[in-house]
Amino acid sequence: NIIAVFKTAGAGVQCKVYPPAEKRVTLFYASLSACVRGREAFSMAPASDVVLKRGETEMPSAKILSEKQAYVAGLKAKFENAVSGCVVAYGGINVENDTKLRKELREAGVEYMVVKNTMLRLAVKDTSIEGLTENFTGDTAVAFATAEDPMAAARILCKYQDGDRSKKFVVKAGFMEGKVLSAAETNAIAKLPGREGMLSMFAGALTSTLSGLAVAMQAYVDKQEEPAA
């Protein structure tokens, strides 16, 4: 059985023919040729074969395609502009914890978003981090960190991962300065101190150095003031 659906489109009629048990849809464009005695006659002109996904009955409109292209371009720019980032399987997280996690990431300057895997694959295609593609499966979220605190995304997400009882929230991979990082490498850099921690360490080392220098200088001055034997 063939089910034909007709609908007027401008000056003509659009006809779609759906062969049963097949995904391939043959699209015809028909121009109205005559209407005789209340019956419509059509001259059929086959155009092209279009493969649609199961459940789809319409070809993507130019507007939808344009919107998807713009979205992918924006996503690609995020990957290019980020100093580092993570790819996460966010299963097992509830709404309350997700809200808290997003807040912590946002306050650390990290952009976190759930993205369709097809969009992610297109965004990294033909880039230096195309190797991330194998991680774009299942429920996927990505996080982008800035130069302000390059370790922030890995540090916060790996911390949540380690405390997740469901073990379904997993940091699958990362990237830094155009290079793909494995899960192990991403977890390793998560243990590095953040910006505040590094500043604190630097300040401590500087204070220690200055204190030592001051003691040495005072000892030298005291020695110079000693009377000659």
Accessible surface in RSA format (square Angstrom, percent):
REM  Atomic radii and reference values for relative SASA: ProtOr
REM  Chains: A
REM  Algorithm: Lee & Richards
REM  Probe-radius: 1.40
REM  Slices: 20
REM RES _ NUM      All-atoms   Total-Side   Main-Chain    Non-polar    All polar
REM                ABS   REL    ABS   REL    ABS   REL    ABS   REL    ABS   REL
RES ASN A   1   165.30 114.0 120.47 116.4  44.83 108.0  33.79  81.3 131.51 127.1
RES ILE A   2   117.55  66.9  86.79  64.7  30.76  74.1  86.79  62.5  30.76  83.5
RES ILE A   3   119.96  68.3 116.74  87.0   3.22   7.8 119.96  86.4   0.00   0.0
RES ALA A   4    45.60  41.9  22.29  34.4  23.31  53.0  22.29  31.4  23.31  61.8
RES VAL A   5    75.12  49.4  70.86  64.1   4.26  10.3  73.69  64.0   1.43   3.9
RES PHE A   6    98.74  49.4  73.39  45.5  25.35  66.0  73.42  44.5  25.32  72.5
RES LYS A   7   102.60  50.1  94.42  57.9   8.18  19.5  68.81  61.9  33.80  36.0
RES THR A   8   115.20  81.9  94.90  96.2  20.30  48.4  62.73  84.3  52.47  79.3
RES ALA A   9    57.37  52.7  36.07  55.7  21.30  48.5  44.92  63.3  12.45  33.0
RES GLY A  10    81.99 101.1   0.00   N/A  81.99 101.1  45.02 123.6  36.96  82.8
RES ALA A  11   107.56  98.9  69.05 106.6  38.51  87.6  80.95 114.0  26.61  70.5
RES GLY A  12    17.53  21.6   0.00   N/A  17.53  21.6  12.39  34.0   5.14  11.5
RES VAL A  13    14.75   9.7  10.74   9.7   4.01   9.7  11.60  10.1   3.15   8.5
RES GLN A  14    32.73  18.3  31.63  23.1   1.10   2.6   1.65   3.5  31.08  23.6
RES CYS A  15     3.14   2.4   3.14   3.5   0.00   0.0   0.00   0.0   3.14   3.4
RES LYS A  16    15.14   7.4  15.14   9.3   0.00   0.0  13.65  12.3   1.50   1.6
RES VAL A  17    25.63  16.9  25.63  23.2   0.00   0.0  25.63  22.3   0.00   0.0
RES TYR A  18    54.99  25.7  50.71  28.9   4.28  11.1  44.90  33.7  10.08  12.4
RES PRO A  19    36.50  26.6  32.01  29.2   4.49  16.3  32.03  26.4   4.47  27.8
RES PRO A  20    84.23  61.4  67.04  61.1  17.19  62.5  78.04  64.4   6.19  38.5
RES ALA A  21   114.71 105.5  57.72  89.1  56.98 129.6  78.85 111.0  35.86  95.0
RES GLU A  22   110.79  63.6  83.08  62.9  27.71  66.0  31.33  60.6  79.46  64.9
RES LYS A  23   116.76  57.0 103.43  63.5  13.34  31.8  58.01  52.2  58.75  62.6
RES ARG A  24   113.52  47.7 111.20  56.7   2.32   5.5  38.47  52.6  75.05  45.5
RES VAL A  25    13.83   9.1  13.81  12.5   0.01   0.0  13.81  12.0   0.01   0.0
RES THR A  26    38.51  27.4  38.51  39.0   0.00   0.0  20.36  27.3  18.16  27.4
RES LEU A  27     9.38   5.2   9.38   6.7   0.00   0.0   9.38   6.6   0.00   0.0
RES PHE A  28    40.35  20.2  40.35  25.0   0.00   0.0  40.35  24.5   0.00   0.0
RES TYR A  29   113.27  52.9 110.21  62.7   3.06   8.0  83.26  62.6  30.01  37.0
RES ALA A  30     5.22   4.8   0.00   0.0   5.22  11.9   1.53   2.2   3.68   9.8
RES SER A  31    64.83  54.8  62.06  82.8   2.77   6.4  42.86  91.3  21.97  30.8
RES LEU A  32    84.23  46.9  59.64  42.7  24.59  61.8  59.64  41.9  24.59  66.2
RES SER A  33    69.96  59.1  33.06  44.1  36.90  85.0  33.85  72.1  36.11  50.6
RES ALA A  34    41.46  38.1  31.34  48.4  10.12  23.0  41.46  58.4   0.00   0.0
RES CYS A  35    84.19  63.7  51.67  57.6  32.52  76.4  29.90  75.8  54.28  58.5
RES VAL A  36    88.55  58.3  84.15  76.2   4.39  10.6  86.53  75.2   2.01   5.5
RES ARG A  37   228.30  95.9 184.98  94.3  43.32 103.1  76.82 105.0 151.47  91.8
RES GLY A  38    83.97 103.6   0.00   N/A  83.97 103.6  43.66 119.8  40.31  90.3
RES ARG A  39   189.54  79.6 183.43  93.5   6.11  14.6  63.85  87.3 125.69  76.2
RES GLU A  40   116.92  67.1  89.38  67.6  27.54  65.6  21.05  40.7  95.88  78.3
RES ALA A  41    48.39  44.5  43.11  66.5   5.27  12.0  48.39  68.1   0.00   0.0
RES PHE A  42    56.14  28.1  27.91  17.3  28.23  73.4  28.44  17.2  27.70  79.3
RES SER A  43    58.28  49.2  49.18  65.6   9.10  21.0  46.47  99.0  11.81  16.5
RES MET A  44    90.64  46.9  61.07  40.4  29.58  70.4  56.30  47.9  34.34  45.5
RES ALA A  45    57.65  53.0  54.38  83.9   3.26   7.4  56.25  79.2   1.39   3.7
RES PRO A  46    98.87  72.1  77.77  70.9  21.11  76.7  77.77  64.2  21.11 131.2
RES ALA A  47    58.82  54.1  19.22  29.7  39.60  90.1  29.44  41.5  29.38  77.8
RES SER A  48    65.30  55.2  55.23  73.7  10.07  23.2  46.50  99.0  18.80  26.3
RES ASP A  49    85.40  59.8  58.23  58.0  27.17  64.2  12.59  29.6  72.81  72.6
RES VAL A  50    28.79  18.9  25.74  23.3   3.05   7.4  28.79  25.0   0.00   0.0
RES VAL A  51    97.42  64.1  71.42  64.7  26.00  62.7  71.42  62.1  26.00  70.5
RES LEU A  52    11.85   6.6   9.16   6.6   2.69   6.8  10.55   7.4   1.31   3.5
RES LYS A  53   149.11  72.7 140.47  86.2   8.64  20.6  98.59  88.7  50.52  53.8
RES ARG A  54   199.64  83.8 171.10  87.2  28.54  67.9  76.19 104.1 123.45  74.8
RES GLY A  55    75.00  92.5   0.00   N/A  75.00  92.5  41.16 113.0  33.83  75.8
RES GLU A  56    78.38  45.0  64.60  48.9  13.78  32.8  30.54  59.1  47.84  39.1
RES THR A  57    75.91  54.0  71.57  72.6   4.33  10.3  47.81  64.2  28.09  42.5
RES GLU A  58    91.62  52.6  82.92  62.7   8.70  20.7  48.56  93.9  43.06  35.2
RES MET A  59    90.02  46.6  74.62  49.4  15.40  36.7  68.86  58.5  21.17  28.0
RES PRO A  60    60.65  44.2  43.96  40.1  16.69  60.7  50.08  41.4  10.57  65.7
RES SER A  61    53.04  44.8  44.35  59.2   8.69  20.0  48.32 102.9   4.72   6.6
RES ALA A  62    85.01  78.2  69.23 106.8  15.78  35.9  73.32 103.3  11.69  31.0
RES LYS A  63   148.65  72.5 139.64  85.7   9.02  21.5  88.72  79.9  59.93  63.8
RES ILE A  64    78.51  44.7  78.51  58.5   0.00   0.0  78.51  56.5   0.00   0.0
RES LEU A  65    83.39  46.4  83.25  59.6   0.14   0.3  83.25  58.5   0.14   0.4
RES SER A  66    64.76  54.7  60.72  81.0   4.04   9.3  24.03  51.2  40.74  57.1
RES GLU A  67    95.58  54.9  86.39  65.4   9.19  21.9  44.24  85.6  51.34  41.9
RES LYS A  68   100.39  49.0  98.38  60.4   2.00   4.8  52.47  47.2  47.92  51.0
RES GLN A  69   125.44  70.1 116.30  85.0   9.13  21.7  44.99  95.8  80.44  61.0
RES ALA A  70    67.51  62.1  50.32  77.6  17.19  39.1  58.90  82.9   8.60  22.8
RES TYR A  71    95.05  44.4  85.20  48.5   9.85  25.6  82.31  61.9  12.74  15.7
RES VAL A  72    21.10  13.9  21.10  19.1   0.00   0.0  21.10  18.3   0.00   0.0
RES ALA A  73    60.94  56.0  49.11  75.8  11.83  26.9  54.89  77.3   6.06  16.0
RES GLY A  74    34.18  42.2   0.00   N/A  34.18  42.2  32.07  88.0   2.12   4.7
RES LEU A  75     2.81   1.6   0.99   0.7   1.82   4.6   1.47   1.0   1.34   3.6
RES LYS A  76    69.04  33.7  69.04  42.4   0.00   0.0  28.64  25.8  40.39  43.0
RES ALA A  77    38.47  35.4  37.76  58.3   0.70   1.6  38.16  53.7   0.31   0.8
RES LYS A  78    67.11  32.7  60.93  37.4   6.18  14.7  35.47  31.9  31.64  33.7
RES PHE A  79    10.76   5.4   3.86   2.4   6.91  18.0   3.97   2.4   6.79  19.4
RES GLU A  80   118.23  67.9  82.77  62.6  35.47  84.4  39.36  76.1  78.87  64.4
RES ASN A  81   122.13  84.2  92.62  89.5  29.51  71.1  32.38  77.9  89.74  86.7
RES ALA A  82    16.03  14.7   1.36   2.1  14.67  33.4   6.06   8.5   9.97  26.4
RES VAL A  83    37.07  24.4  32.51  29.4   4.56  11.0  37.05  32.2   0.03   0.1
RES SER A  84     3.14   2.7   3.14   4.2   0.00   0.0   2.25   4.8   0.89   1.2
RES GLY A  85     4.72   5.8   0.00   N/A   4.72   5.8   0.61   1.7   4.11   9.2
RES CYS A  86     0.69   0.5   0.69   0.8   0.00   0.0   0.00   0.0   0.69   0.7
RES VAL A  87     0.00   0.0   0.00   0.0   0.00   0.0   0.00   0.0   0.00   0.0
RES VAL A  88     0.00   0.0   0.00   0.0   0.00   0.0   0.00   0.0   0.00   0.0
RES ALA A  89    21.66  19.9  21.66  33.4   0.00   0.0  21.66  30.5   0.00   0.0
RES TYR A  90    55.73  26.0  54.98  31.3   0.74   1.9  32.70  24.6  23.02  28.4
RES GLY A  91    21.26  26.2   0.00   N/A  21.26  26.2  20.28  55.6   0.98   2.2
RES GLY A  92    48.51  59.8   0.00   N/A  48.51  59.8  16.25  44.6  32.26  72.3
RES ILE A  93    29.93  17.0   6.82   5.1  23.11  55.7   7.28   5.2  22.65  61.5
RES ASN A  94    81.88  56.5  73.21  70.7   8.68  20.9  40.42  97.3  41.46  40.1
RES VAL A  95   127.19  83.7 122.23 110.7   4.96  12.0 125.18 108.8   2.01   5.5
RES GLU A  96   109.95  63.1 101.21  76.6   8.73  20.8  40.65  78.6  69.30  56.6
RES ASN A  97    50.75  35.0  49.44  47.8   1.32   3.2   1.61   3.9  49.14  47.5
RES ASP A  98    33.03  23.1  33.03  32.9   0.00   0.0   7.40  17.4  25.63  25.6
RES THR A  99    81.33  57.8  78.06  79.1   3.27   7.8  63.83  85.7  17.50  26.5
RES LYS A 100   124.25  60.6 117.55  72.1   6.70  16.0  78.60  70.7  45.64  48.6
RES LEU A 101     6.63   3.7   2.79   2.0   3.84   9.7   6.27   4.4   0.35   1.0
RES ARG A 102    76.97  32.3  75.65  38.6   1.32   3.1  28.78  39.3  48.19  29.2
RES LYS A 103   106.74  52.1 106.72  65.5   0.02   0.1  76.13  68.5  30.61  32.6
RES GLU A 104    74.94  43.0  70.69  53.5   4.25  10.1  31.28  60.5  43.65  35.6
RES LEU A 105     0.56   0.3   0.56   0.4   0.00   0.0   0.56   0.4   0.00   0.0
RES ARG A 106   155.72  65.4 143.00  72.9  12.72  30.3  70.47  96.3  85.25  51.7
RES GLU A 107   125.14  71.8  84.98  64.3  40.16  95.6  47.25  91.4  77.89  63.6
RES ALA A 108    33.19  30.5  12.56  19.4  20.62  46.9  24.28  34.2   8.91  23.6
RES GLY A 109    42.46  52.4   0.00   N/A  42.46  52.4  33.72  92.5   8.74  19.6
RES VAL A 110     7.79   5.1   0.62   0.6   7.17  17.3   1.47   1.3   6.32  17.1
RES GLU A 111    77.57  44.5  70.93  53.7   6.64  15.8  37.67  72.9  39.90  32.6
RES TYR A 112    20.53   9.6   4.41   2.5  16.11  41.9   3.71   2.8  16.81  20.7
RES MET A 113    36.60  19.0  35.05  23.2   1.55   3.7  36.57  31.1   0.03   0.0
RES VAL A 114    70.22  46.2  47.31  42.8  22.91  55.2  47.31  41.1  22.91  62.1
RES VAL A 115     7.55   5.0   0.29   0.3   7.26  17.5   3.71   3.2   3.84  10.4
RES LYS A 116   155.05  75.6 144.26  88.5  10.79  25.7  93.83  84.5  61.22  65.2
RES ASN A 117    27.83  19.2  23.90  23.1   3.94   9.5   5.27  12.7  22.57  21.8
RES THR A 118    65.80  46.8  63.29  64.2   2.51   6.0  57.67  77.5   8.13  12.3
RES MET A 119    25.03  13.0  25.03  16.6   0.00   0.0  20.04  17.0   4.99   6.6
RES LEU A 120     0.00   0.0   0.00   0.0   0.00   0.0   0.00   0.0   0.00   0.0
RES ARG A 121    88.25  37.1  84.14  42.9   4.11   9.8  34.76  47.5  53.49  32.4
RES LEU A 122    91.34  50.9  82.46  59.0   8.88  22.3  82.63  58.0   8.71  23.4
RES ALA A 123     0.37   0.3   0.00   0.0   0.37   0.8   0.00   0.0   0.37   1.0
RES VAL A 124     0.59   0.4   0.14   0.1   0.45   1.1   0.59   0.5   0.00   0.0
RES LYS A 125   111.71  54.5 109.55  67.2   2.16   5.1  54.94  49.5  56.77  60.5
RES ASP A 126   118.24  82.8  83.65  83.3  34.59  81.8  34.27  80.7  83.97  83.7
RES THR A 127    36.71  26.1  16.62  16.8  20.09  47.9  26.04  35.0  10.67  16.1
RES SER A 128    90.52  76.5  51.40  68.6  39.13  90.1  51.33 109.3  39.19  54.9
RES ILE A 129     9.25   5.3   9.25   6.9   0.00   0.0   9.25   6.7   0.00   0.0
RES GLU A 130    73.21  42.0  70.46  53.3   2.75   6.5  22.17  42.9  51.04  41.7
RES GLY A 131    45.60  56.2   0.00   N/A  45.60  56.2  35.43  97.2  10.17  22.8
RES LEU A 132     0.00   0.0   0.00   0.0   0.00   0.0   0.00   0.0   0.00   0.0
RES THR A 133    43.78  31.1  41.59  42.2   2.18   5.2  39.62  53.2   4.15   6.3
RES GLU A 134   145.35  83.4 114.78  86.8  30.57  72.8  44.72  86.5 100.63  82.2
RES ASN A 135    23.80  16.4  21.67  20.9   2.13   5.1   2.13   5.1  21.67  20.9
RES PHE A 136     0.00   0.0   0.00   0.0   0.00   0.0   0.00   0.0   0.00   0.0
RES THR A 137    77.65  55.2  73.06  74.1   4.59  10.9  54.54  73.3  23.11  34.9
RES GLY A 138    61.02  75.3   0.00   N/A  61.02  75.3  42.71 117.2  18.31  41.0
RES ASP A 139    84.26  59.0  75.00  74.7   9.26  21.9   7.77  18.3  76.49  76.3
RES THR A 140     2.86   2.0   0.10   0.1   2.76   6.6   0.10   0.1   2.76   4.2
RES ALA A 141     0.00   0.0   0.00   0.0   0.00   0.0   0.00   0.0   0.00   0.0
RES VAL A 142     0.00   0.0   0.00   0.0   0.00   0.0   0.00   0.0   0.00   0.0
RES ALA A 143     0.00   0.0   0.00   0.0   0.00   0.0   0.00   0.0   0.00   0.0
RES PHE A 144     9.79   4.9   8.60   5.3   1.20   3.1   8.61   5.2   1.19   3.4
RES ALA A 145     0.62   0.6   0.17   0.3   0.45   1.0   0.34   0.5   0.29   0.8
RES THR A 146    70.30  50.0  66.48  67.4   3.83   9.1  63.13  84.8   7.17  10.8
RES ALA A 147    76.29  70.1  57.23  88.3  19.06  43.4  57.80  81.4  18.49  49.0
RES GLU A 148   108.50  62.3  97.50  73.8  11.00  26.2  48.50  93.8  60.00  49.0
RES ASP A 149    19.73  13.8  18.40  18.3   1.33   3.2   6.47  15.2  13.26  13.2
RES PRO A 150    40.16  29.3  38.99  35.5   1.17   4.3  38.99  32.2   1.17   7.3
RES MET A 151    35.72  18.5  35.72  23.6   0.00   0.0  35.72  30.4   0.00   0.0
RES ALA A 152     0.24   0.2   0.24   0.4   0.00   0.0   0.24   0.3   0.00   0.0
RES ALA A 153     0.72   0.7   0.72   1.1   0.00   0.0   0.72   1.0   0.00   0.0
RES ALA A 154     3.24   3.0   2.73   4.2   0.51   1.2   2.73   3.9   0.51   1.3
RES ARG A 155    71.23  29.9  69.07  35.2   2.16   5.1  37.03  50.6  34.20  20.7
RES ILE A 156    10.61   6.0   9.04   6.7   1.58   3.8   9.34   6.7   1.27   3.5
RES LEU A 157     0.00   0.0   0.00   0.0   0.00   0.0   0.00   0.0   0.00   0.0
RES CYS A 158     4.84   3.7   4.84   5.4   0.00   0.0   4.84  12.3   0.00   0.0
RES LYS A 159   144.56  70.5 133.51  81.9  11.04  26.3  90.42  81.4  54.14  57.7
RES TYR A 160    47.19  22.0  40.02  22.8   7.16  18.6  42.06  31.6   5.12   6.3
RES GLN A 161    28.96  16.2  26.27  19.2   2.69   6.4  13.32  28.4  15.64  11.9
RES ASP A 162    95.93  67.2  71.71  71.4  24.22  57.3  32.92  77.5  63.02  62.8
RES GLY A 163    60.41  74.5   0.00   N/A  60.41  74.5  37.52 103.0  22.89  51.3
RES ASP A 164    12.08   8.5   7.45   7.4   4.63  11.0   4.47  10.5   7.61   7.6
RES ARG A 165   231.88  97.4 204.10 104.0  27.77  66.1  79.41 108.5 152.47  92.4
RES SER A 166    49.66  42.0  22.33  29.8  27.33  63.0  34.33  73.1  15.32  21.5
RES LYS A 167   142.29  69.4 123.01  75.5  19.28  45.9  91.73  82.6  50.56  53.9
RES LYS A 168   132.76  64.8 122.12  74.9  10.65  25.3  70.37  63.3  62.39  66.5
RES PHE A 169     1.19   0.6   0.04   0.0   1.15   3.0   0.04   0.0   1.15   3.3
RES VAL A 170    59.27  39.0  59.27  53.7   0.00   0.0  59.27  51.5   0.00   0.0
RES VAL A 171     0.82   0.5   0.00   0.0   0.82   2.0   0.00   0.0   0.82   2.2
RES LYS A 172    43.95  21.4  33.24  20.4  10.72  25.5  33.37  30.0  10.58  11.3
RES ALA A 173     2.43   2.2   2.43   3.7   0.00   0.0   2.43   3.4   0.00   0.0
RES GLY A 174     0.01   0.0   0.00   N/A   0.01   0.0   0.01   0.0   0.00   0.0
RES PHE A 175     3.36   1.7   2.85   1.8   0.51   1.3   2.85   1.7   0.51   1.5
RES MET A 176    39.64  20.5  37.27  24.7   2.37   5.6   5.61   4.8  34.03  45.1
RES GLU A 177   138.63  79.6 108.57  82.1  30.06  71.6  40.80  78.9  97.83  79.9
RES GLY A 178    35.10  43.3   0.00   N/A  35.10  43.3  21.89  60.1  13.21  29.6
RES LYS A 179   149.37  72.9 146.42  89.8   2.95   7.0  92.05  82.9  57.32  61.1
RES VAL A 180    57.18  37.6  33.78  30.6  23.39  56.4  33.78  29.4  23.39  63.5
RES LEU A 181    27.60  15.4  27.48  19.7   0.12   0.3  27.48  19.3   0.12   0.3
RES SER A 182    56.90  48.1  44.99  60.0  11.91  27.4  49.39 105.2   7.51  10.5
RES ALA A 183    39.13  36.0  36.09  55.7   3.04   6.9  36.09  50.8   3.04   8.0
RES ALA A 184    77.37  71.1  60.66  93.6  16.71  38.0  69.36  97.7   8.01  21.2
RES GLU A 185    85.92  49.3  82.72  62.6   3.20   7.6  32.88  63.6  53.04  43.3
RES THR A 186     0.38   0.3   0.38   0.4   0.00   0.0   0.38   0.5   0.00   0.0
RES ASN A 187    33.31  23.0  33.02  31.9   0.29   0.7  15.75  37.9  17.56  17.0
RES ALA A 188    57.96  53.3  46.08  71.1  11.88  27.0  51.31  72.3   6.65  17.6
RES ILE A 189    31.43  17.9  30.68  22.9   0.76   1.8  31.43  22.6   0.00   0.0
RES ALA A 190    11.00  10.1   4.61   7.1   6.40  14.6   4.72   6.7   6.28  16.6
RES LYS A 191   164.04  80.0 130.80  80.3  33.24  79.1 112.72 101.5  51.32  54.7
RES LEU A 192    84.05  46.8  82.19  58.8   1.86   4.7  82.50  57.9   1.56   4.2
RES PRO A 193    50.31  36.7  39.63  36.1  10.67  38.8  49.63  41.0   0.67   4.2
RES GLY A 194    11.32  14.0   0.00   N/A  11.32  14.0   5.94  16.3   5.38  12.1
RES ARG A 195   106.60  44.8  99.11  50.5   7.49  17.8  26.42  36.1  80.18  48.6
RES GLU A 196   123.83  71.1 118.54  89.7   5.29  12.6  67.31 130.2  56.52  46.1
RES GLY A 197    29.33  36.2   0.00   N/A  29.33  36.2  25.28  69.4   4.06   9.1
RES MET A 198   113.44  58.7 108.27  71.7   5.17  12.3  85.98  73.1  27.46  36.4
RES LEU A 199    90.03  50.1  86.90  62.2   3.12   7.9  87.37  61.4   2.66   7.1
RES SER A 200    75.18  63.5  61.95  82.7  13.23  30.5  30.85  65.7  44.34  62.1
RES MET A 201   128.43  66.5 114.38  75.7  14.05  33.4 111.85  95.1  16.58  22.0
RES PHE A 202   133.51  66.8 127.97  79.3   5.54  14.4 133.11  80.7   0.39   1.1
RES ALA A 203    50.93  46.8  47.81  73.8   3.12   7.1  50.50  71.1   0.43   1.1
RES GLY A 204    40.90  50.4   0.00   N/A  40.90  50.4  35.28  96.8   5.61  12.6
RES ALA A 205    60.10  55.3  48.86  75.4  11.24  25.6  57.21  80.6   2.89   7.7
RES LEU A 206    83.79  46.7  80.18  57.4   3.62   9.1  83.53  58.7   0.27   0.7
RES THR A 207    84.20  59.9  82.36  83.5   1.85   4.4  58.96  79.2  25.25  38.2
RES SER A 208    74.85  63.2  61.93  82.7  12.91  29.8  30.80  65.6  44.04  61.7
RES THR A 209    88.76  63.1  78.19  79.3  10.56  25.2  62.10  83.4  26.66  40.3
RES LEU A 210    98.60  54.9  94.72  67.8   3.89   9.8  94.99  66.7   3.61   9.7
RES SER A 211    60.29  51.0  52.35  69.9   7.94  18.3  37.43  79.7  22.86  32.0
RES GLY A 212    40.77  50.3   0.00   N/A  40.77  50.3  34.53  94.8   6.24  14.0
RES LEU A 213    98.32  54.8  92.81  66.4   5.52  13.9  96.68  67.9   1.64   4.4
RES ALA A 214    58.38  53.7  48.69  75.1   9.69  22.0  54.05  76.1   4.33  11.5
RES VAL A 215   105.58  69.5 101.38  91.8   4.20  10.1 105.38  91.6   0.20   0.5
RES ALA A 216    58.33  53.6  45.58  70.3  12.75  29.0  52.44  73.8   5.89  15.6
RES MET A 217   116.73  60.4 112.92  74.7   3.81   9.1  99.34  84.5  17.39  23.0
RES GLN A 218   100.32  56.1  98.29  71.8   2.03   4.8  40.56  86.3  59.76  45.3
RES ALA A 219    59.00  54.2  47.34  73.1  11.66  26.5  53.43  75.2   5.56  14.7
RES TYR A 220   142.16  66.4 136.83  77.9   5.32  13.8 103.03  77.4  39.12  48.2
RES VAL A 221    65.35  43.0  64.23  58.1   1.12   2.7  65.35  56.8   0.00   0.0
RES ASP A 222    67.71  47.4  62.87  62.6   4.83  11.4  26.50  62.4  41.21  41.1
RES LYS A 223   143.44  70.0 134.51  82.5   8.93  21.3  77.44  69.7  65.99  70.3
RES GLN A 224   111.90  62.6  84.02  61.4  27.87  66.4  26.95  57.4  84.95  64.4
RES GLU A 225   131.00  75.2  99.94  75.6  31.06  74.0  45.57  88.2  85.43  69.7
RES GLU A 226   115.13  66.1  97.47  73.7  17.66  42.0  31.99  61.9  83.14  67.9
RES PRO A 227   126.50  92.2 101.28  92.3  25.22  91.7 112.21  92.6  14.29  88.8
RES ALA A 228   104.50  96.1  65.38 100.9  39.12  89.0  75.30 106.0  29.20  77.4
RES ALA A 229   152.51 140.2  70.94 109.5  81.57 185.5 109.41 154.1  43.10 114.2
END  Absolute sums over single chains surface
CHAIN  1 A    15187.6      12273.9       2913.8       9381.2       5806.5
END  Absolute sums over all chains
TOTAL         15187.6      12273.9       2913.8       9381.2       5806.5
